[in-house]
Amino acid sequence: MKFRVGYGFDVHALQEGRPFMLGGVQIPSSFGPVGHSDADVLIHAICDALLGAAALGDIGKHFPDSSSEFKNIDSKILLQRVVATLKEKNYSIVNIDSTVILEKPKIAPHINDMRETLSRVMGISIDDISIKATTNEKMGYVGRQEGVCAHAVALIEKA
């Protein structure tokens, strides 16, 4: 077995009146992230971590924002495609560790729903998915509630 580690990061601006998709779950909020797709920063960071672990580039290479095919796409579909690409290369996902950084809304009540959703999409145990949340202590663009970001680390193995 050969293990590989990948790291992912994503950031999106926040805007009033947008749905707030995070980890494949819609979070109740009067504002949400802006992006070419549904702007799910957590799934995008996980996609980048998985692709990076396999040395397959990044989410922008596979799903460019210049393509109308990906306009408003559900990010769970992007993650499904990344997982399929990994399987084609004989990789399997060992675990995911992630952190979402935002001031509000509070996402702790939704973490288990996100873990369950991501477990189904990636075909791995919920016990292999960690999602943590923190604030930016009111500093910077996150602290001013202008944006949300997520970090993810993925461990994969090649059969």
PyMOL commands that set and color helices and strands:
alter all, ss='L'
color gray80, all
select helices_A, chain A and resi 41-53+59-62+68-70+75-88+108-122+126-128+140-143
alter helices_A, ss='H'
color red, helices_A
select strands_A, chain A and resi 2-16+20-22+25-27+31-33+91-101+129-134+147-158
alter strands_A, ss='S'
color yellow, strands_A
deselect
rebuild
show_as cartoon
